Amino acid sequence: MNGNNKASLARAEGIVEEALPGLMFRVKLQDGQTLLAHLSGKMRLHRIRVLPGDRVSLEMSPDGGRGRINRRL
């Protein structure tokens, strides 16, 4: 098994609605769906701040309930 399946992850854009404890965020996607997302490792490493109201690019898990924020737009 190959653990690096970045090509199979769905990508989306959304707006951060709420900042939660533990660097988790509630993000509303363009289609109206809301999901829980965390920051990617590089964003944590470089201490990029994400605030409510920011537009972000994220990768969603296959079930669509969680995601990882890759980039602030």
Secondary structure, 3 states (H helix, E strand, C coil): CCCCCHHHCEEEEEEEEEEECCCEEEEEECCCCEEEEEECHHHHHCCCCCCCCCEEEEEECCCCCEEEEEEEC
